[in-house]
Amino acid sequence: MAEAIMTKNQEICLAMLRDSDRDRYLACLLSPEEKRGALAALYAFNAELARIRDLVHEPLPGEVRLQYWRDLLEGSAHGSTAANPVAAALLTAIETHRLPRQTLIDMIEARTFDLYDDPMDTRLSLEGYAGETASALIQLASLVLSPEEAARSADVAGHAGIAQAVAGLLLLMPLHRRRGQVYIPLQILSATGLDRDAFLAGEDRPRISAAIEAFAGLGREHLAKARAAGPIASAVFPAFLPATLAEPVLVRAQKRGVLLFDRPLQLPQWRRQLQMALSIIRRKI
């Protein structure tokens, strides 16, 4: 009975990913079958955190939602965990694969930034945010796939996660600008002669293009470091599959600059699926 419930929860997580995060859904399908449930739980948890800003109009309700997950991981959850399939599946994954709860709690803490419109101050701030979200997720998925190989790929995961996070922020930049959010560090904006308000106003298109190009360049810099950090073992490579989609976005953003607000950067779904399938064969991010 317990195993049937666990399987059902994992299936629910996969179904959620199919609707909300198709790339990580495919990454699950390209992973060993016995690992898919735990990976789906991790990715569904990440999707739940990422969508909180979409569900609330004020930071306080968002803080309450984050606190729910914090309480769950700290062992002080209110009510029955069984009522939330993602929460139940996540706890199962943590126990089965001995995942570090503090890493997940740090991910929640980092997501607090999403609830507010404060700008990212420095490049270091951005790298810290990306490290505790995208990089941490790659490392946790690696632990599920192969604890032995996960430690060897930690450096690659760090840089690949930052590259992936920058690509993701570039894809969401039109939405973020409508909300008044700026993820490009003020350090980069200042170097191109802009501040937060000037970037959001959108009038100085040449300088905005320069800022976007520099931001995308930061992502490509970390992608190059990830590739230089050494080969990724086949056992953990499925954890890196979503990161293999970063480079086309980063390259397009550098070429388009401010035009990314006019035309989407995202590749069609079929091309992303093909790229991930080829990447798992070539084992290159």
C-alpha positions as CSV (number, residue, x, y, z in Angstrom):
1,M,0.0,0.0,0.0
2,A,2.8,2.4,1.0
3,E,4.7,1.6,-2.2
4,A,1.6,2.2,-4.3
5,I,1.1,5.6,-2.7
6,M,4.7,6.5,-3.3
7,T,4.5,5.5,-7.0
8,K,1.3,7.6,-7.3
9,N,2.9,10.6,-5.8
10,Q,5.9,10.3,-8.2
11,E,3.5,10.0,-11.2
12,I,1.7,13.2,-10.1
13,C,5.1,14.9,-9.9
14,L,5.9,13.8,-13.5
15,A,2.5,15.0,-14.7
16,M,3.1,18.4,-13.1
17,L,6.5,18.7,-14.8
18,R,4.9,17.7,-18.2
19,D,2.7,20.8,-17.8
20,S,5.0,23.3,-16.1
21,D,8.6,22.3,-16.9
22,R,8.7,20.2,-20.1
23,D,12.5,20.2,-20.3
24,R,13.1,18.7,-16.9
25,Y,10.2,16.3,-17.6
26,L,12.1,15.1,-20.6
27,A,15.3,14.9,-18.5
28,C,13.4,12.5,-16.2
29,L,12.4,10.3,-19.1
30,L,16.0,10.2,-20.3
31,S,17.2,9.1,-16.8
32,P,17.3,5.5,-15.5
33,E,13.7,4.3,-14.8
34,E,14.4,3.5,-11.1
35,K,15.6,7.1,-10.5
36,R,12.8,9.0,-12.3
37,G,10.5,9.2,-9.3
38,A,13.1,10.9,-7.1
39,L,14.2,13.2,-9.8
40,A,10.6,14.1,-10.6
41,A,10.0,15.0,-6.9
42,L,13.1,17.2,-6.9
43,Y,12.1,19.0,-10.1
44,A,8.5,19.4,-9.0
45,F,9.7,20.9,-5.8
46,N,11.8,23.4,-7.7
47,A,8.8,24.2,-10.0
48,E,6.7,24.9,-7.0
49,L,9.2,27.4,-5.6
50,A,9.7,29.0,-9.0
51,R,6.0,29.7,-9.6
52,I,5.2,31.3,-6.3
53,R,5.7,34.8,-7.7
54,D,3.2,33.9,-10.4
55,L,0.6,33.0,-7.8
56,V,0.8,36.0,-5.4
57,H,0.4,39.7,-5.7
58,E,2.2,40.7,-2.6
59,P,5.4,39.3,-1.0
60,L,3.8,38.2,2.3
61,P,1.7,35.4,0.8
62,G,4.7,34.3,-1.0
63,E,6.7,34.2,2.2
64,V,4.0,32.1,3.7
65,R,4.3,29.6,0.9
66,L,8.0,29.4,1.2
67,Q,7.6,28.9,5.0
68,Y,5.5,25.9,4.3
69,W,8.4,24.2,2.5
70,R,10.9,25.4,5.1
71,D,8.7,23.8,7.9
72,L,8.4,20.6,5.9
73,L,12.1,20.2,5.6
74,E,12.8,21.2,9.2
75,G,10.3,18.6,10.5
76,S,7.7,21.0,11.7
77,A,5.1,20.7,8.9
78,H,1.5,21.7,9.8
79,G,-1.1,19.1,8.8
80,S,-0.7,15.9,6.9
81,T,2.1,15.7,4.4
82,A,0.2,13.0,2.6
83,A,-2.2,15.7,1.4
84,N,0.5,17.2,-0.8
85,P,1.9,14.7,-3.3
86,V,5.0,16.8,-4.1
87,A,5.9,17.2,-0.4
88,A,5.4,13.5,0.2
89,A,7.5,12.5,-2.8
90,L,10.2,15.0,-1.9
91,L,10.5,13.5,1.7
92,T,10.6,10.0,0.2
93,A,13.5,11.1,-2.2
94,I,15.3,12.7,0.7
95,E,15.1,9.6,2.9
96,T,15.9,7.1,0.1
97,H,18.9,9.0,-1.3
98,R,20.1,10.7,1.8
99,L,19.8,14.2,0.3
100,P,21.0,17.1,2.4
101,R,18.0,19.0,3.7
102,Q,20.1,22.2,4.3
103,T,20.8,22.4,0.6
104,L,17.0,22.4,-0.1
105,I,16.4,24.9,2.7
106,D,19.1,27.2,1.2
107,M,17.2,26.9,-2.1
108,I,14.1,28.1,-0.4
109,E,15.9,31.0,1.1
110,A,17.4,32.0,-2.2
111,R,13.9,32.1,-3.8
112,T,12.9,34.8,-1.3
113,F,14.6,37.2,-3.7
114,D,12.0,36.4,-6.4
115,L,9.2,37.8,-4.3
116,Y,10.5,41.3,-4.2
117,D,11.6,43.9,-6.8
118,D,14.9,44.7,-5.3
119,P,17.7,44.6,-7.9
120,M,20.6,42.1,-7.8
121,D,23.5,44.1,-6.6
122,T,26.7,42.4,-7.9
123,R,27.8,39.6,-10.1
124,L,28.7,37.7,-6.9
125,S,25.2,38.1,-5.7
126,L,23.8,36.6,-8.9
127,E,26.3,33.8,-8.8
128,G,25.3,33.0,-5.2
129,Y,21.6,33.0,-6.2
130,A,22.2,30.7,-9.1
131,G,24.5,28.5,-7.1
132,E,21.8,27.9,-4.4
133,T,19.1,27.3,-7.0
134,A,20.1,25.9,-10.4
135,S,23.5,24.6,-9.4
136,A,22.2,23.0,-6.2
137,L,19.4,21.3,-8.2
138,I,22.0,19.7,-10.6
139,Q,24.0,18.5,-7.6
140,L,21.0,17.1,-5.8
141,A,19.9,15.3,-9.0
142,S,23.5,13.9,-9.3
143,L,23.3,12.5,-5.8
144,V,20.1,10.7,-6.7
145,L,21.7,9.3,-9.9
146,S,25.1,8.3,-8.4
147,P,26.4,9.5,-5.0
148,E,29.9,8.3,-5.9
149,E,30.1,10.4,-9.0
150,A,28.2,13.4,-7.7
151,A,31.2,14.6,-5.6
152,R,33.4,14.5,-8.7
153,S,31.1,16.6,-10.7
154,A,30.4,19.3,-8.1
155,D,32.6,21.9,-9.8
156,V,31.0,21.3,-13.2
157,A,27.6,21.5,-11.5
158,G,28.4,24.9,-10.0
159,H,29.4,26.5,-13.2
160,A,26.7,24.7,-15.4
161,G,24.0,25.8,-13.0
162,I,25.0,29.5,-13.2
163,A,25.1,29.3,-17.0
164,Q,21.6,27.6,-16.9
165,A,20.3,30.2,-14.5
166,V,21.5,33.1,-16.6
167,A,19.9,31.6,-19.7
168,G,16.6,31.1,-17.8
169,L,16.6,34.7,-16.6
170,L,17.2,35.9,-20.2
171,L,14.2,33.8,-21.3
172,L,12.1,35.4,-18.6
173,M,13.4,38.9,-19.0
174,P,10.4,40.3,-20.8
175,L,8.1,39.0,-18.0
176,H,10.5,40.3,-15.3
177,R,10.6,43.8,-16.9
178,R,6.8,44.0,-16.9
179,R,6.9,43.2,-13.2
180,G,9.6,45.6,-12.4
181,Q,12.2,43.0,-11.6
182,V,15.8,43.2,-12.7
183,Y,18.1,40.2,-12.4
184,I,21.0,41.8,-14.3
185,P,23.4,42.9,-11.5
186,L,23.6,46.6,-10.9
187,Q,27.4,46.2,-11.3
188,I,26.8,45.3,-15.0
189,L,24.1,47.9,-15.5
190,S,26.4,50.6,-14.1
191,A,29.3,49.5,-16.4
192,T,27.0,50.1,-19.4
193,G,25.8,53.5,-18.1
194,L,22.4,52.3,-16.8
195,D,20.7,52.0,-13.5
196,R,17.6,49.9,-12.5
197,D,15.1,52.6,-13.5
198,A,16.7,53.3,-16.9
199,F,16.8,49.6,-17.7
200,L,13.1,49.2,-16.9
201,A,12.2,52.3,-18.8
202,G,13.6,50.7,-22.0
203,E,14.4,53.9,-23.8
204,D,18.2,53.7,-24.1
205,R,18.2,50.7,-26.4
206,P,21.9,50.7,-27.2
207,R,22.9,50.6,-23.6
208,I,20.3,48.0,-22.7
209,S,21.6,45.9,-25.5
210,A,25.1,46.2,-24.1
211,A,23.9,45.2,-20.6
212,I,22.1,42.1,-22.0
213,E,25.1,41.1,-24.0
214,A,27.3,41.4,-21.0
215,F,24.9,39.4,-18.9
216,A,24.7,36.7,-21.5
217,G,28.5,36.8,-21.7
218,L,28.6,36.0,-18.0
219,G,26.6,32.9,-18.6
220,R,28.8,31.8,-21.5
221,E,31.9,32.4,-19.3
222,H,30.5,29.9,-16.7
223,L,29.5,27.5,-19.4
224,A,33.1,27.5,-20.7
225,K,34.4,26.9,-17.1
226,A,32.0,24.0,-16.7
227,R,33.3,22.4,-19.9
228,A,36.9,23.0,-18.8
229,A,36.3,21.4,-15.4
230,G,36.5,17.9,-16.8
231,P,34.3,15.2,-18.3
232,I,31.0,14.3,-16.7
233,A,30.4,10.7,-15.8
234,S,27.6,9.0,-17.7
235,A,26.0,8.0,-14.5
236,V,25.2,11.6,-13.5
237,F,25.0,13.2,-16.9
238,P,21.1,13.1,-16.9
239,A,21.3,15.7,-14.1
240,F,23.0,18.1,-16.5
241,L,20.6,17.7,-19.4
242,P,18.5,20.8,-18.7
243,A,21.8,22.8,-18.7
244,T,22.7,21.6,-22.2
245,L,19.9,23.9,-23.5
246,A,21.7,27.1,-22.1
247,E,24.1,27.8,-24.9
248,P,21.7,28.5,-27.7
249,V,19.8,31.0,-25.5
250,L,23.0,32.7,-24.4
251,V,24.3,33.0,-28.0
252,R,21.0,34.3,-29.2
253,A,20.8,36.9,-26.4
254,Q,24.3,38.2,-27.2
255,K,23.3,38.6,-30.8
256,R,19.9,40.2,-30.3
257,G,20.5,42.4,-27.2
258,V,17.4,44.5,-26.6
259,L,15.6,42.7,-29.4
260,L,14.9,39.8,-27.0
261,F,12.0,41.9,-25.8
262,D,10.5,41.7,-29.3
263,R,11.2,38.1,-30.3
264,P,11.4,35.1,-28.0
265,L,14.8,33.5,-27.5
266,Q,13.4,30.0,-26.8
267,L,14.1,27.2,-29.3
268,P,11.0,25.2,-30.4
269,Q,10.2,22.2,-28.2
270,W,11.2,19.7,-30.8
271,R,14.7,21.2,-31.1
272,R,15.2,21.2,-27.4
273,Q,14.2,17.6,-27.2
274,L,16.6,16.7,-30.0
275,Q,19.4,18.6,-28.4
276,M,18.9,16.9,-25.1
277,A,18.8,13.5,-26.7
278,L,22.0,14.2,-28.7
279,S,23.7,15.6,-25.6
280,I,23.1,12.4,-23.6
281,I,24.8,10.4,-26.4
282,R,27.8,12.8,-26.7
283,R,27.9,13.6,-22.9
284,K,28.7,17.2,-23.5
285,I,27.0,20.2,-22.1
